[in-house]
Amino acid sequence: MFEMSMEGRQFKAVEPQSAGLCPQRTQRLMTVLQAEVERQRLPGAVALIARHGKLALFDSVGALDPAAGTPMTPDAIFRIYSMTKPFVSVAVMMLMEQGQLLLSDPVAKYLPEYAAQKVAHWVDGTVQLQAVRQGATIQDLLRHTAGMTYEFMGSTSVQRQYAQLRIGSRKRSNAEFSHELAALPLMFEPGTVWEYGRATDVLGRLVEVVSGQMLGAHLDEHIFKPLGLKDTGFFVPPAQHARLAEPFARDPEGGVQMRMIDVREDVALASGGGGLVSTAMDYARFLQFMLNKGELDGVRLLGPRTIEFMTSDHLGDIPVNTGASRALLPLGYGFGLGFAVRKQLGVASTPGSVGTYFWGGMAGTTFFVDPAQDLFAILMLQAPNQREYYRILFRDLVYAALLD
C-alpha cells in the first residue's frame, strides 16, 4: 500500500474493499499485467485506481527500462502523448472563464494565419482546393471538428502533404508550426466531421497568443503548480532521467516499433497535442480535480458547470470519419472538449457508466473517469503497438473489480 504525499497533500491508500472493490479481483488486474510482462509482451506498467478520493490500487509491474533491466517503480515518468490534450483543453476553458475568449470565436480572430484556409474536395476525380464556407471556431478545435487531421491517420492527399512538410517536427516553435499548418488544406469543412488531428496543437499556440506566455510556462504556472503536479512538463530534467520509463527496443509482435520522442532535452515545439511527460500520481491529481468538478485541495481552477460542459458530448449529429478516427472513437461514444464521452450503457465493447470520459496516449498510457461511480483509473505503460489492447483490457478488469 502506498500513501503518496505531494507538498503536504495526500491520497489516502485504503484496502480495495473500503472503496467498494473486490480485493481478489483488484489483485487479478495486477496478476494479468504481470503475466503480460512474463510473456515479454509488456515491458512494465503502473496501475492506479481511485474511488471516493482514496487509492484502492497503486502498484507497478515489470521493468522501467527493459534494456537495463531496471524494475518499474510507481513514481516512473512516462511520455503521455495525447493525454496532454486534456491539460491544454482545461487551459483554454480557464481563459474562457476569465472572459478572454469565447468558444464561438473564429480561430482566425487570434491566429490570423487561419483566415484564408482552403479545403480539399474531390471534383471529377481530382483534388481541388476551395475556400472554406465558414472558418473553424475554438469549439471546433476542442472537439476535433476543425477539418484538420494527423499525417499518420491515413494516406489522403492532405495527409501526404502533412507528412511531406514534416508537420510533426519538434524543431519548430508553436508559432512556426501554426503558420505552416494553416497554409495546408483542410480535409473537411469545419464543423462537419469528427476527424482526430492536430487541432489541440493549434490550441497550444492559441493559449500562447491569448495569455502572452509560452505554453509550457503557462501550463506550469496556471495548472501544474496549483494542482501540485511536480513531474509533469515538456521535458525531463537530468536529475530525473533515471525515472523515465522506456519501451522495448523492438516490437514484441514483430511490427514496426514507433520511435518515441526524446524528452531528455527541451525542444522548440511544446506540443499541446502530445508533448508532455507525467507520472501516474501527477495524473491522478489532475483527474481528481476533474472528478471534483474543478477543484483540488482548496484550489479551484474551473467552475463545476464548466467541467460538466467539457465532459458532455459536443458532436450531436456530426458524423465520425471512417477508418482511424472511427477506431479511436468507439460506437456508443461522443466527444466533448478534450475527452471521449460515453453516451450509452451498451453499444461500446467495454463496460462503463453513461457520462464516463476517457482518452489515451500513443505510447500506451490511458485513463478513464466515471463520475457516476466516483471513480477514475490510470494505466501507464510504454508499449505503443499494443496500446489499444491494454486500454480495453484495463477497463474490463477495473469494472470487474467494482462491487457496489
N, C-alpha and C positions, 0 to 999 in steps of 0.2 A: 504493500500500500504506500502511496505517495501523498504527501501534503506539500504542494509546491507554493512557495512564497515569492511574491514579487513586490518589493518596496512596501512590505507590510500587508499586502492584500493576499488573500488566500482562497483557493478552492479547498473545501474540506473533503478529504478522502473518506469514503464510507464503504461498508460491505455492500455488495450489489443488492441484497435483499432490502436494505434500508432505502434504496431508491426504486424499489419495485421491479428489480431484475432478478432472474434466477441465477444463483452463483454457479451452478454446474453449466448452464447454457452460456453464461458470460465467459467462463473458463474455456468452453468449447471453441469460442471465437479465436482465442489465442492458440489453442491446440491446432486448429485448422491452419492458421497462419504459420505456425511452427512446422507443420507438415509440408507446406509450400516451400519453406526455407530448406528443409531436408531433401526435397526433390530438386533443389538447386534451380527453382523457377523464380524465386523471390529472394533478393539479396538480404533484405531486412525491412522492418516496419515498426512504427509506433502507432498504437491504437488508443483512443480515448473516447469514453462515453460519460456524459454528464447529464444528470437529471435533477430537477428541483434545486439547481445551483450547487450540486455536490458531485464529486468524482466517484462514479461507480466502477470505472476501469481506466487505468492509465499504465500501460505496460509496453514493453518492446521485445522484439524477437530478431534473431539473425545478426547480420553484420552491418555496421555503419559504412565500412569500406571493404567490399568483398576482396579486392586485390590485396589489401594489407591484412585481412582477417580481423580487423578491429570490431569488437562487439558493438551492436546498436545500443544506444542509450536514450532514455526518454527526452533528454534535452537536445537531441540531434537537430541540426539545421538543415532544412530541405528547400530545394528550388520549388516554389509553389506555382509557377507559371500562371495559368488563368484564374487561380484563386486570388490573384492580385486584383481582378476586376471588382469584386465587392468593396474593397477598400476605396478604390477610385470612385465608384458609384456613390458611396457614402460621402466622400469629399464634395462631389457635385451637389448632392442633396443638402449638405450643410451650407454651401454657397446659396442655394435656393432659399433656404430658411432665413438666411441673413439679408434677403432681398437683392442679392447681386445678380441674379439671373432668373428667368422663367423657363420652365421646361418646354414651353411652346415657342420659345425664341428660335429663329433660324440659326444654325451653326455659323453661317456667314456673318452674323452680327458681331461675333467675337473673333472669328477666324476668316477674314475676307477672302483668303485663297479659295474658299469653297463657294464663292458667289457665282461662278460660271461653270459648274460641273456639267458633264455630259454623261449619258447613259448609253450602254451598248445595246442595240436592238438588232435582231435578225430580220433582214429585209431582203426577200428574193434570194435567200441562200447566202447572203453576205452580211458581215457585221457593219452596221452603220451607227455613227455617233450622233445622238440628238440631244438638244438641251433638255435638262430635267424639267418636268412640268411644275414641280414645287420642290424647293430645296429641303434638305433634311433638317429636322429640329433636334434640340438637345435630347428630347424624349426618344427620338429615333435612334440616336447614338446609344442611349442607355439600354434600350430594348432590342438592339441589333436589327432595326428595320431601316437603316440609313442607306441601304443599297451596296454597302461595302462587303468584302469577302476576305478570306485568307488564301494565300498562294498555295498552301498545301491541302486545301479542301477540294481540289479538282483541277481540271485542265482546260477550262474555257479560255477564250481569248483574253478576257480581263485577268483571270488568274495567272495566265502565262506572262502578261505584262507586269504584274506584281513581282513574279519570280525573276524576270529579266532585269528589273530595276533593283533587285535585292532589297525590297522594301522593308524586310525584317532586320536589316543590318543594324547592329548596335553602335556603329561608328558615327551615326547621325545624331544630332540633338533632337529633342522633341519638336522644336521649331522647324528644323530642316526636314525631318520626317513628314510633318504635317503638309508642308508645301509640296513635297514630292508626291505624296498620296493624293492630294487634291487635284493634281494635274492628270491623274489616271482616270479612266472612265469607270462609272459605277456598273455593277452587274444588274441592278434593278432600280426602278423608280423608287425614291424614298417613300416609306410608309406603306409599301405594297406587299413585301415578302420578308419573312424572317430568314436571314442568312447570317450565320455566325461569321464575324470578321474583325477587322482592325478598328472598329468603332471606339472601343474603350481606350486604345492608344490615342485616338483623337481627343477623347475626353481628358486624357492626361495633359495634353497641350492646352486645352481649354481652361483647365484648372490653373495652369501657369499664367495665362493671359488675364484671367479674371482676378486672381489673387495677387499677382505680381511677384510670386515666389516660384522657384524651381519645384518640380513635382515632388522630388524626394524630400526636400526641406519642408514643403507644405504638409505632406502626409506625416512626417515626423513630428512637427510642431502641433498639428491640429487633431491627429488621430493616435499615432503610436505612443507618444509620450503621455497624453492624457489617459489612455487606457492601460498604461504600464506594459507596453509591448517592447521589451528591450532587445530582442533578437530579430526584429523584422525590419528589412530595409532592402536596398537595391544592390548591396554587395556585402560580403562577409569580411570583416577586418582581420588582419593577420593573427591576432591573438585568439580568434575563434575558428581558424581554419581546421583544426583537429576535430571539430564537432560537425563538419559538413558531410552529409550522407551522400554516398556515391552509388551509381548503378553498376551492374555487371559490365565488363568491357565489351562483351558480345551478347547479343540477344539469346537467351537460353533456348528459344524455339526456332532459332536459325534465321530470323528475319533481319532486316537492315536496322541496326541499332541507331536510334536517334542521337545526334550529337547534342550533349547538354550544354547550356550556356555556362560560360566561365564567370562565376560570381566572386572570384577571389580578388578581382580588381575593379575599381569603379570605371564605368564606361560612359560614353556621351549620352546614350539613349536610356532614359529612365522609363521603361515600357509600362505604361498604365494598364496594358492588356495582359502582361505576362512576365514582368521582370523581378518580382520580389522573392526574397527568401524569408522563411519563418520557421517557427517551431510549433509542435502540437499545443504546447501550453499558451504561447502567444495567440495562436489562432482560436484557442478555446476562450480566451478572454474576449476576443472580438465577437465570437458567436454568442457568448453570454450577454454581451452588450446588445446584440441584435435581439436575442430572446427576451431581454428586459425592456425591449421597445425603446432603445436609445440611451440607456443609462448603465453605468457600471461603477460601483463603489462610490456613489455620490457624485460622479462626473456625468453630466448629461450633454451629449453631442447632437442628438436629434430628438424631435418630439415624437411621442408614441404614434400619432396619426401618420406621420411621415414614414415610419418603419412599416406600418400596415399597408400604406400606399405602395412602397417599394416592393413588398413581398406579395402583392396581388398580381394577377395576370393582366398584362398590358397589351396582349395581342388580339384578344377578341376573335374576330373572323379573319384576321390576317393569316394567310397560309404560311406553312413552313416549307422552305425549299427542299426538294428531294435530295437524296444522296447523303453526303457527310453531315449536313445540317440536321436532317431528319434523324440520323443516328445519335446525334448529340442531344436532341430534344425529343424524348420518347413520347409515344402516344399517351394521352392522359395528362400531359403537362402543357402549361403555357409558359410565358416568360415575363418576369417583372422588370425591375430596374436594377439589373445586375445578378439576377438569380433565376433559375428554372423554378416554376411553382406548380405544385400538384393540384389539379382541378377535380379529379375523381378518385374514389376509393379503389375502383377497379381499373381496367384497361391497361395500365402500365404493368410491366413484368416483374416489378418489385413491390413489396409492401410499403405502406406509408399512409399517413392521415391526409385528408384534404387540407391544403394550406402548407404542407411541408415544402421547404425550399432547399435547393442544393446547388452546388457546382463543383468542379474539379479542375485539376491541372494536368497538362500534357505529360508530365513525368510520372504521374500516378497518384498524386495527393487528391483527396476528396473529402467532402463534408456534407452533412445534411442537418437541417434544423426542423424539428417537429413541434410547433407551438402547442398543438392540441395535447401532446404528451409531456410538455415542458422538458423537452429532450433535445440534445444535439450530440453528434458523434463525428469524429475525425479519424481518418486513416492517412498516415503519412508514409510514403514509400517512394523509391525512385526506380520504377520498372515501367518505362514508357510504353512498350509494346503490349504489356499485359494490363494496362490501366483500366480498361472497361470491365474486364473480368473481375478484378479485385474490387472495383467500385460496387458492382452488383452483389458480389459475394458478401462483402462487408455489410451492406444494407440488409440482406437476408438474415445474417447472423445476429445483428443488433436487434431486429424486430422479433426474432425467435426467442431472445432472452427477456423480452419485455412481458411481464406477467400481469400488471394492473394498469 
